[in-house]
Amino acid sequence: MTGPTVQDRYASAVMNTFGPPALALSRGLGARVWDTDGKEYVDLLGGIAVNTLGHAHPALVEAVTAQLSTLGHVSNFFSTEPQVELAERLLSLLGWSSGSETGRVFFSNSGTEANEAALKLTRRTGRTRLVAAEGSFHGRTMGALALTSKAAYREPFEPLPGDVTFVPYGDVEALAAAVDDTCAAVVLEPIQGEAGVVVPPAGYLTSAREIATKHGALLWLDEVQTGIARTGTWFAHQQEFAGGVAPDVVTLAKGLGGGIPIGATVARGDAATLLGPGNHGSTFGGNPVACAAALAVLDVVEQSDLLAAARERGEQLAALLAAEPHVREVTGFGLMRGAELDGDYAPQAVAAGREAGFILNATGPSRLRFVPPLVITADDLDALASALPGILDQAREAAS
Ligand SMILES: Cc1ncc(COP(=O)(O)O)c(C=O)c1O
């Protein structure tokens, strides 16, 4: 006799904030995962843009194991080498550690916390008004939620803190009209991830920089989803479409730890010293195991040239999606891609994909998002190319 499944036990033991999970997964390797029945899947979601190195990467396993065997946690009464080294590496990757550019990092454990810290930092400017974008997603804690535009996420929890004006994403005129000398910061994702990989018009972030500077406001870019090589550069704002702008604050999480929870709020110039002793804190933030994991991620990205892999595999992914007659539009850069279908059957495509052995993701009724591990292989993507027509046919049928 078999007992209750993991799914059954989940339903009676875990709070129902996510709805029933689609699968119970038991192991992974590279860009593949296996469910508790032993069925194999190509993972095109990567834990929602988290598993930079894929599953069970030996360098990540080794780094976490070695650090945990040496010193697992100490609190922020003390510093550790991995924490300081990670701060230095992030500043260097942002170009904020040389010449006149000085930066500082605050570590936390998630994207929403990275944004929460940035929000508190903006309060220290003496101004409280913030301008964010329609379609934005910045997290679920009350401060980050105040910057998240989706009504269904916000409304059950109102009143939310802060004075936030939302403007249409990508619209320079609307941004210019909304930002004035009372504004503490302009908060933007370089590419909107949860909205379905929405890329702003070229030059938008450069204009945002100019508008923020003109009014003495900070430019805060949320790179929680786009950061750490996802789009083919270390940070999306370093790309040509973004004008190579220098923000004042960058928030990171997701891919930074490759699956180990970590968030980082990075600020430069005057913004780097706005938070002082007693202004903010975190018991776990900067934990040496999480920092060692992040250092391993950065090392492997460099040593295995995953920046080039993100670009090359990203082109392959974009091409296979564009070749599909039922895909109307392909968006994004590197291994962060959106596909707009010719009808409202994206959730059915996710279900059909699962049946065919692919973990897919829908961000809306007609929108698929692809954020796989950066180690996904050409063969994995060839397999998707072969299966996609059948998956979309089945999905259309299921939706009709
Ligand atoms: C751009 C962006 N910011 C913040 C978050 C929140 O991150 P977390 O779920 O780690 O709190 C997300 C998560 O999807 C995100 O995409």
Ligand as a Chemical Component Dictionary entry (heavy atoms), coordinates in Angstrom:
data_LIG
# 
_chem_comp.id                   LIG 
_chem_comp.type                 NON-POLYMER 
_chem_comp.pdbx_formal_charge   0 
_chem_comp.three_letter_code    LIG 
# 
loop_
_chem_comp_atom.comp_id 
_chem_comp_atom.atom_id 
_chem_comp_atom.alt_atom_id 
_chem_comp_atom.type_symbol 
_chem_comp_atom.charge 
_chem_comp_atom.model_Cartn_x 
_chem_comp_atom.model_Cartn_y 
_chem_comp_atom.model_Cartn_z 
_chem_comp_atom.pdbx_ordinal 
LIG C1 C1 C 0 12.481 42.243 -10.921 1  
LIG C2 C2 C 0 12.157 41.519 -9.657  2  
LIG N1 N1 N 0 12.338 42.140 -8.479  3  
LIG C3 C3 C 0 12.081 41.534 -7.307  4  
LIG C4 C4 C 0 11.607 40.243 -7.265  5  
LIG C5 C5 C 0 11.305 39.590 -5.949  6  
LIG O1 O1 O 0 12.296 38.654 -5.667  7  
LIG P1 P1 P 0 12.041 37.553 -4.496  8  
LIG O2 O2 O 0 10.971 36.652 -5.003  9  
LIG O3 O3 O 0 13.389 36.885 -4.363  10 
LIG O4 O4 O 0 11.656 38.291 -3.280  11 
LIG C6 C6 C 0 11.408 39.550 -8.473  12 
LIG C7 C7 C 0 10.881 38.172 -8.457  13 
LIG O5 O5 O 0 10.330 37.692 -9.420  14 
LIG C8 C8 C 0 11.695 40.203 -9.688  15 
LIG O6 O6 O 0 11.509 39.589 -10.877 16 
# 
loop_
_chem_comp_bond.comp_id 
_chem_comp_bond.atom_id_1 
_chem_comp_bond.atom_id_2 
_chem_comp_bond.value_order 
_chem_comp_bond.pdbx_ordinal 
LIG C1 C2 SING 1  
LIG C2 N1 SING 2  
LIG C2 C8 DOUB 3  
LIG N1 C3 DOUB 4  
LIG C3 C4 SING 5  
LIG C4 C5 SING 6  
LIG C4 C6 DOUB 7  
LIG C5 O1 SING 8  
LIG O1 P1 SING 9  
LIG P1 O2 DOUB 10 
LIG P1 O3 SING 11 
LIG P1 O4 SING 12 
LIG C6 C7 SING 13 
LIG C6 C8 SING 14 
LIG C7 O5 DOUB 15 
LIG C8 O6 SING 16 
# 
